[in-house]
Amino acid sequence: MQQLWHALRKTLFGSVMAAICAALPLPAVHAGDAQVATMTILAERYTPDIDPKNYWVSEKLDGVRAIWDGSALRFRSGRPIVAPDWFVAGLPAMPLDGELWMGRRSFDRLSGLVRREAPDDPEWQSVRYMVFELPDGEGDFSTRVERILSIVADTGKPWFAAVAQFRVADRQALTRKLDEVLAGGGEGLMLHRADAQWVSGRSSALLKLTPWHDAEARVVAHLPGKGRLRGLVGSLEVEAPDGRRFRIGSGLTDADRRNPPPIGAEVTYRYRELTPKGLPRFPRFVRVRDLP
């Protein structure tokens, strides 16, 4: 009898919830979400056993990832980026992958600009669209590098540029270049295998080299602060793409704690190593990468 009651209650609850969900408006879906998801390549980590001579190397730009789908600029999530008409006028009718960039150590300024959705803001005059890949482009990466340079030259816009790609002879040369970039305020280096065909998703064809580990996770909860932080957010509970959940408290400013990244936002964090359980040790909040 008790089992029958539990089954009946579960059935009734499910019916009621189904009716409620059917009456609710569906969440907005961006038309470009699915398309953009198939147009981006995500990097793995460079390790010292990899010979860099087989790769093109570039500076890891501290910008906002921007996908040009042939008619509109979009964040990696698929949400549109509200850019000035003059900024996108003349861009080729083909997919491009790159970074909106304002120079080293300018991410916060840039991030604030693109999220204000104010295309008439004069600060857009300082933004450049730096292209580093042709989604679904033909040939190996060396071929695509040449094609990107040709596209940029043909477009002839001063704010539309190709990310500078170069080669290094060995690991020692790579280390010297990394030190040079870091000394100048850069974040690190990216390595793209020269003979790689284009692929989407996370791939060993693209590697990042930084003095720390960085990764992205999605905010799933705001946890209350204690003591001095009473009334503010004490930490963010986040979920990594593989389902691991952990908390990030370090790196949040008081302004972040008063107005934290919303639930569903993708944030970047840094860490030095993983614990025996596979969780980042002492993760530190860096920035919001994208909003839901």
Contacts in CASP RR format, 6 or more apart in sequence:
PFRMAT RR
TARGET T0000
AUTHOR 0000-0000-0000
METHOD contacts of the structure
MODEL  1
MQQLWHALRKTLFGSVMAAICAALPLPAVHAGDAQVATMTILAERYTPDI
DPKNYWVSEKLDGVRAIWDGSALRFRSGRPIVAPDWFVAGLPAMPLDGEL
WMGRRSFDRLSGLVRREAPDDPEWQSVRYMVFELPDGEGDFSTRVERILS
IVADTGKPWFAAVAQFRVADRQALTRKLDEVLAGGGEGLMLHRADAQWVS
GRSSALLKLTPWHDAEARVVAHLPGKGRLRGLVGSLEVEAPDGRRFRIGS
GLTDADRRNPPPIGAEVTYRYRELTPKGLPRFPRFVRVRDLP
30 74 0 8 1.000
30 77 0 8 1.000
30 78 0 8 1.000
30 79 0 8 1.000
30 80 0 8 1.000
32 69 0 8 1.000
32 74 0 8 1.000
32 78 0 8 1.000
33 77 0 8 1.000
33 78 0 8 1.000
35 69 0 8 1.000
35 78 0 8 1.000
36 67 0 8 1.000
36 69 0 8 1.000
36 74 0 8 1.000
36 75 0 8 1.000
36 76 0 8 1.000
36 77 0 8 1.000
36 78 0 8 1.000
37 78 0 8 1.000
37 200 0 8 1.000
38 135 0 8 1.000
38 200 0 8 1.000
39 67 0 8 1.000
39 69 0 8 1.000
39 95 0 8 1.000
39 97 0 8 1.000
39 135 0 8 1.000
39 136 0 8 1.000
39 200 0 8 1.000
40 65 0 8 1.000
40 67 0 8 1.000
40 76 0 8 1.000
40 97 0 8 1.000
40 135 0 8 1.000
40 200 0 8 1.000
40 201 0 8 1.000
41 97 0 8 1.000
41 133 0 8 1.000
41 198 0 8 1.000
41 199 0 8 1.000
41 200 0 8 1.000
41 201 0 8 1.000
41 202 0 8 1.000
41 203 0 8 1.000
41 205 0 8 1.000
41 206 0 8 1.000
42 201 0 8 1.000
42 202 0 8 1.000
42 203 0 8 1.000
42 206 0 8 1.000
43 190 0 8 1.000
43 202 0 8 1.000
43 203 0 8 1.000
43 206 0 8 1.000
43 207 0 8 1.000
43 208 0 8 1.000
44 202 0 8 1.000
44 203 0 8 1.000
44 204 0 8 1.000
44 206 0 8 1.000
44 207 0 8 1.000
44 208 0 8 1.000
45 207 0 8 1.000
45 208 0 8 1.000
45 209 0 8 1.000
45 213 0 8 1.000
46 52 0 8 1.000
46 189 0 8 1.000
46 191 0 8 1.000
46 207 0 8 1.000
46 208 0 8 1.000
46 209 0 8 1.000
48 171 0 8 1.000
50 191 0 8 1.000
50 207 0 8 1.000
51 170 0 8 1.000
51 171 0 8 1.000
52 168 0 8 1.000
52 170 0 8 1.000
52 171 0 8 1.000
52 173 0 8 1.000
52 174 0 8 1.000
52 191 0 8 1.000
53 167 0 8 1.000
53 168 0 8 1.000
53 169 0 8 1.000
53 170 0 8 1.000
54 193 0 8 1.000
54 194 0 8 1.000
54 195 0 8 1.000
55 167 0 8 1.000
55 191 0 8 1.000
55 192 0 8 1.000
55 193 0 8 1.000
55 194 0 8 1.000
55 207 0 8 1.000
56 141 0 8 1.000
56 142 0 8 1.000
56 145 0 8 1.000
56 165 0 8 1.000
56 166 0 8 1.000
56 167 0 8 1.000
56 191 0 8 1.000
56 192 0 8 1.000
56 193 0 8 1.000
56 194 0 8 1.000
57 165 0 8 1.000
57 166 0 8 1.000
57 167 0 8 1.000
57 168 0 8 1.000
57 174 0 8 1.000
57 177 0 8 1.000
57 189 0 8 1.000
57 190 0 8 1.000
57 191 0 8 1.000
58 132 0 8 1.000
58 163 0 8 1.000
58 164 0 8 1.000
58 165 0 8 1.000
58 166 0 8 1.000
58 189 0 8 1.000
58 190 0 8 1.000
58 192 0 8 1.000
59 163 0 8 1.000
59 164 0 8 1.000
59 181 0 8 1.000
59 186 0 8 1.000
59 187 0 8 1.000
59 188 0 8 1.000
59 189 0 8 1.000
59 190 0 8 1.000
60 181 0 8 1.000
60 186 0 8 1.000
60 187 0 8 1.000
60 188 0 8 1.000
60 189 0 8 1.000
60 190 0 8 1.000
60 208 0 8 1.000
60 209 0 8 1.000
60 210 0 8 1.000
61 99 0 8 1.000
61 101 0 8 1.000
61 103 0 8 1.000
61 130 0 8 1.000
61 163 0 8 1.000
61 187 0 8 1.000
62 101 0 8 1.000
62 103 0 8 1.000
62 104 0 8 1.000
62 105 0 8 1.000
62 106 0 8 1.000
62 107 0 8 1.000
62 186 0 8 1.000
62 187 0 8 1.000
63 99 0 8 1.000
63 100 0 8 1.000
63 101 0 8 1.000
63 102 0 8 1.000
63 106 0 8 1.000
63 107 0 8 1.000
63 110 0 8 1.000
64 75 0 8 1.000
64 81 0 8 1.000
64 99 0 8 1.000
64 100 0 8 1.000
64 101 0 8 1.000
64 107 0 8 1.000
64 110 0 8 1.000
64 111 0 8 1.000
64 114 0 8 1.000
65 75 0 8 1.000
65 76 0 8 1.000
65 97 0 8 1.000
65 98 0 8 1.000
65 99 0 8 1.000
65 289 0 8 1.000
66 73 0 8 1.000
66 74 0 8 1.000
66 75 0 8 1.000
66 81 0 8 1.000
66 98 0 8 1.000
66 99 0 8 1.000
66 100 0 8 1.000
66 129 0 8 1.000
67 73 0 8 1.000
67 74 0 8 1.000
67 75 0 8 1.000
67 76 0 8 1.000
67 78 0 8 1.000
67 95 0 8 1.000
67 96 0 8 1.000
67 97 0 8 1.000
67 98 0 8 1.000
67 135 0 8 1.000
68 74 0 8 1.000
68 88 0 8 1.000
68 91 0 8 1.000
68 95 0 8 1.000
68 96 0 8 1.000
68 97 0 8 1.000
68 98 0 8 1.000
68 129 0 8 1.000
69 95 0 8 1.000
70 91 0 8 1.000
70 92 0 8 1.000
70 93 0 8 1.000
70 94 0 8 1.000
70 95 0 8 1.000
70 96 0 8 1.000
71 93 0 8 1.000
72 80 0 8 1.000
72 81 0 8 1.000
72 88 0 8 1.000
73 80 0 8 1.000
73 81 0 8 1.000
73 83 0 8 1.000
73 88 0 8 1.000
73 129 0 8 1.000
74 80 0 8 1.000
74 81 0 8 1.000
75 81 0 8 1.000
75 290 0 8 1.000
75 291 0 8 1.000
76 289 0 8 1.000
76 290 0 8 1.000
77 266 0 8 1.000
77 290 0 8 1.000
77 291 0 8 1.000
77 292 0 8 1.000
79 290 0 8 1.000
79 291 0 8 1.000
81 100 0 8 1.000
81 114 0 8 1.000
82 114 0 8 1.000
82 117 0 8 1.000
82 118 0 8 1.000
82 119 0 8 1.000
83 114 0 8 1.000
83 119 0 8 1.000
83 124 0 8 1.000
84 119 0 8 1.000
84 120 0 8 1.000
84 124 0 8 1.000
85 119 0 8 1.000
87 119 0 8 1.000
87 124 0 8 1.000
87 127 0 8 1.000
87 129 0 8 1.000
87 159 0 8 1.000
90 155 0 8 1.000
90 157 0 8 1.000
91 129 0 8 1.000
91 155 0 8 1.000
91 157 0 8 1.000
91 160 0 8 1.000
92 151 0 8 1.000
92 154 0 8 1.000
92 155 0 8 1.000
94 134 0 8 1.000
94 151 0 8 1.000
95 134 0 8 1.000
95 135 0 8 1.000
95 136 0 8 1.000
96 129 0 8 1.000
96 131 0 8 1.000
96 133 0 8 1.000
96 134 0 8 1.000
96 135 0 8 1.000
96 151 0 8 1.000
97 131 0 8 1.000
97 132 0 8 1.000
97 133 0 8 1.000
97 134 0 8 1.000
97 135 0 8 1.000
98 129 0 8 1.000
98 130 0 8 1.000
98 131 0 8 1.000
98 132 0 8 1.000
98 133 0 8 1.000
98 163 0 8 1.000
99 129 0 8 1.000
99 130 0 8 1.000
99 132 0 8 1.000
99 163 0 8 1.000
100 110 0 8 1.000
100 114 0 8 1.000
100 127 0 8 1.000
100 128 0 8 1.000
100 129 0 8 1.000
100 130 0 8 1.000
101 110 0 8 1.000
101 127 0 8 1.000
101 128 0 8 1.000
101 129 0 8 1.000
101 130 0 8 1.000
102 109 0 8 1.000
102 110 0 8 1.000
102 113 0 8 1.000
102 126 0 8 1.000
102 127 0 8 1.000
102 128 0 8 1.000
104 184 0 8 1.000
104 185 0 8 1.000
104 186 0 8 1.000
105 185 0 8 1.000
105 186 0 8 1.000
107 287 0 8 1.000
108 287 0 8 1.000
109 123 0 8 1.000
110 127 0 8 1.000
111 287 0 8 1.000
111 288 0 8 1.000
113 121 0 8 1.000
113 123 0 8 1.000
113 124 0 8 1.000
113 127 0 8 1.000
115 291 0 8 1.000
127 159 0 8 1.000
128 159 0 8 1.000
128 160 0 8 1.000
128 161 0 8 1.000
129 159 0 8 1.000
129 160 0 8 1.000
129 161 0 8 1.000
130 161 0 8 1.000
130 162 0 8 1.000
130 163 0 8 1.000
131 148 0 8 1.000
131 151 0 8 1.000
131 152 0 8 1.000
131 160 0 8 1.000
131 161 0 8 1.000
131 162 0 8 1.000
131 163 0 8 1.000
132 148 0 8 1.000
132 162 0 8 1.000
132 163 0 8 1.000
132 165 0 8 1.000
132 190 0 8 1.000
132 192 0 8 1.000
133 144 0 8 1.000
133 148 0 8 1.000
133 192 0 8 1.000
133 198 0 8 1.000
134 144 0 8 1.000
134 147 0 8 1.000
134 148 0 8 1.000
134 151 0 8 1.000
134 198 0 8 1.000
135 198 0 8 1.000
135 200 0 8 1.000
136 198 0 8 1.000
137 144 0 8 1.000
137 147 0 8 1.000
137 198 0 8 1.000
138 144 0 8 1.000
139 197 0 8 1.000
139 198 0 8 1.000
140 194 0 8 1.000
140 195 0 8 1.000
140 196 0 8 1.000
140 197 0 8 1.000
141 192 0 8 1.000
141 193 0 8 1.000
141 194 0 8 1.000
141 195 0 8 1.000
141 196 0 8 1.000
141 198 0 8 1.000
141 205 0 8 1.000
142 194 0 8 1.000
142 195 0 8 1.000
144 198 0 8 1.000
145 162 0 8 1.000
145 165 0 8 1.000
148 162 0 8 1.000
149 162 0 8 1.000
152 160 0 8 1.000
152 161 0 8 1.000
152 162 0 8 1.000
165 192 0 8 1.000
167 194 0 8 1.000
168 174 0 8 1.000
168 177 0 8 1.000
174 189 0 8 1.000
174 209 0 8 1.000
177 189 0 8 1.000
178 188 0 8 1.000
178 189 0 8 1.000
178 209 0 8 1.000
178 211 0 8 1.000
181 187 0 8 1.000
181 188 0 8 1.000
181 189 0 8 1.000
182 188 0 8 1.000
182 211 0 8 1.000
187 210 0 8 1.000
188 208 0 8 1.000
188 209 0 8 1.000
188 210 0 8 1.000
188 211 0 8 1.000
189 208 0 8 1.000
189 209 0 8 1.000
189 210 0 8 1.000
190 206 0 8 1.000
190 207 0 8 1.000
190 208 0 8 1.000
190 209 0 8 1.000
191 206 0 8 1.000
191 207 0 8 1.000
191 208 0 8 1.000
191 209 0 8 1.000
192 205 0 8 1.000
192 206 0 8 1.000
192 207 0 8 1.000
193 204 0 8 1.000
193 205 0 8 1.000
193 206 0 8 1.000
196 203 0 8 1.000
196 205 0 8 1.000
196 206 0 8 1.000
199 205 0 8 1.000
208 214 0 8 1.000
212 270 0 8 1.000
212 271 0 8 1.000
212 272 0 8 1.000
213 270 0 8 1.000
213 271 0 8 1.000
213 272 0 8 1.000
213 273 0 8 1.000
213 280 0 8 1.000
214 268 0 8 1.000
214 269 0 8 1.000
214 270 0 8 1.000
214 271 0 8 1.000
214 286 0 8 1.000
215 240 0 8 1.000
215 268 0 8 1.000
215 269 0 8 1.000
215 271 0 8 1.000
215 280 0 8 1.000
216 241 0 8 1.000
216 266 0 8 1.000
216 267 0 8 1.000
216 268 0 8 1.000
216 269 0 8 1.000
216 289 0 8 1.000
217 238 0 8 1.000
217 239 0 8 1.000
217 240 0 8 1.000
217 241 0 8 1.000
217 246 0 8 1.000
217 248 0 8 1.000
217 266 0 8 1.000
217 267 0 8 1.000
217 269 0 8 1.000
218 238 0 8 1.000
218 239 0 8 1.000
218 264 0 8 1.000
218 265 0 8 1.000
218 266 0 8 1.000
218 267 0 8 1.000
219 236 0 8 1.000
219 237 0 8 1.000
219 238 0 8 1.000
219 260 0 8 1.000
219 261 0 8 1.000
219 262 0 8 1.000
219 263 0 8 1.000
219 264 0 8 1.000
219 265 0 8 1.000
219 266 0 8 1.000
219 267 0 8 1.000
220 237 0 8 1.000
220 238 0 8 1.000
220 239 0 8 1.000
220 245 0 8 1.000
220 263 0 8 1.000
220 264 0 8 1.000
221 236 0 8 1.000
221 237 0 8 1.000
221 263 0 8 1.000
222 233 0 8 1.000
222 234 0 8 1.000
222 236 0 8 1.000
222 237 0 8 1.000
222 260 0 8 1.000
222 263 0 8 1.000
223 233 0 8 1.000
223 234 0 8 1.000
223 235 0 8 1.000
223 236 0 8 1.000
223 237 0 8 1.000
223 247 0 8 1.000
224 230 0 8 1.000
224 231 0 8 1.000
224 232 0 8 1.000
224 233 0 8 1.000
224 234 0 8 1.000
225 231 0 8 1.000
225 232 0 8 1.000
225 233 0 8 1.000
225 234 0 8 1.000
225 235 0 8 1.000
225 257 0 8 1.000
226 234 0 8 1.000
229 257 0 8 1.000
232 254 0 8 1.000
232 257 0 8 1.000
232 258 0 8 1.000
233 252 0 8 1.000
233 256 0 8 1.000
233 257 0 8 1.000
233 258 0 8 1.000
233 260 0 8 1.000
234 249 0 8 1.000
234 252 0 8 1.000
234 257 0 8 1.000
235 247 0 8 1.000
235 248 0 8 1.000
235 249 0 8 1.000
235 252 0 8 1.000
236 247 0 8 1.000
236 248 0 8 1.000
236 249 0 8 1.000
236 252 0 8 1.000
236 260 0 8 1.000
236 261 0 8 1.000
236 267 0 8 1.000
236 285 0 8 1.000
237 245 0 8 1.000
237 246 0 8 1.000
237 247 0 8 1.000
238 245 0 8 1.000
238 246 0 8 1.000
238 247 0 8 1.000
238 248 0 8 1.000
238 267 0 8 1.000
238 269 0 8 1.000
239 245 0 8 1.000
240 246 0 8 1.000
244 278 0 8 1.000
244 279 0 8 1.000
246 279 0 8 1.000
246 280 0 8 1.000
246 283 0 8 1.000
247 283 0 8 1.000
248 267 0 8 1.000
248 269 0 8 1.000
248 283 0 8 1.000
248 284 0 8 1.000
248 285 0 8 1.000
249 283 0 8 1.000
249 284 0 8 1.000
249 285 0 8 1.000
250 282 0 8 1.000
250 283 0 8 1.000
250 284 0 8 1.000
250 285 0 8 1.000
251 284 0 8 1.000
251 285 0 8 1.000
251 286 0 8 1.000
252 260 0 8 1.000
252 285 0 8 1.000
256 285 0 8 1.000
261 267 0 8 1.000
261 288 0 8 1.000
261 291 0 8 1.000
262 291 0 8 1.000
262 292 0 8 1.000
263 292 0 8 1.000
264 291 0 8 1.000
264 292 0 8 1.000
265 288 0 8 1.000
265 289 0 8 1.000
265 290 0 8 1.000
265 291 0 8 1.000
265 292 0 8 1.000
266 288 0 8 1.000
266 289 0 8 1.000
266 290 0 8 1.000
266 291 0 8 1.000
267 285 0 8 1.000
267 286 0 8 1.000
267 287 0 8 1.000
267 288 0 8 1.000
267 289 0 8 1.000
268 286 0 8 1.000
268 287 0 8 1.000
268 288 0 8 1.000
268 289 0 8 1.000
269 280 0 8 1.000
269 283 0 8 1.000
269 284 0 8 1.000
269 285 0 8 1.000
269 286 0 8 1.000
270 283 0 8 1.000
270 284 0 8 1.000
270 286 0 8 1.000
271 280 0 8 1.000
271 281 0 8 1.000
271 282 0 8 1.000
271 283 0 8 1.000
271 284 0 8 1.000
272 281 0 8 1.000
272 282 0 8 1.000
273 280 0 8 1.000
273 281 0 8 1.000
274 280 0 8 1.000
274 281 0 8 1.000
275 281 0 8 1.000
END
